[in-house]
Amino acid sequence: MRRHAPVFSLLFTAIVGLSLCACGEQTADEVTPQQVVYETRGRIDALPATGSPASELQIYHEEIPSFLHTWPDGDQGMRAMRMPFPLGPDVDLTGFAIGDIVAVTFVVDYDRESGSLLGYRVIELESLPQDTELDLSRPDSE
């Protein structure tokens, strides 16, 4: 499975983007989300730029072994990677800078009927000591 990690990264980003767009077209009656909370650690690689709606929070995060690609019984695991993290409404980036080491808590919404990923967002971001050692390695092809 890890042999296709770069392809997965691109597909994951595309699916999430399309899913987020599709969410706006659905009514509450059509989607009953299942929410799952994940935690990881990582390094901030980019912050949203004021006045630039296309910019976003980017975090290079450690592997997330428990991540479900589809709920409740899809493939598990996400390798360490750099990815965008949309912000939940109560997340404030004041005081954070590129290069900061952080603990990230994010919630993923899955469609209960299809199991597909609907969207995700950071719900908590916490600074960690700058000397915190992270495992951001990407495994070789297996």
Buried (B, 14 or more C-beta within 10 A) or exposed (E): EEEEBEEBBEEBEEEBEEBBEEBEEEEEEEBEBBEBEBEBBBBBBBBBEEEEEEEBBBBBBBBBEEBBBEBEEEEEEBBBBBBBBBBBEEBEBEEBEEEBBBBBBBBBBBBEEEBBBBBBBBBBBEBBEEEEEBEBEEEEEE
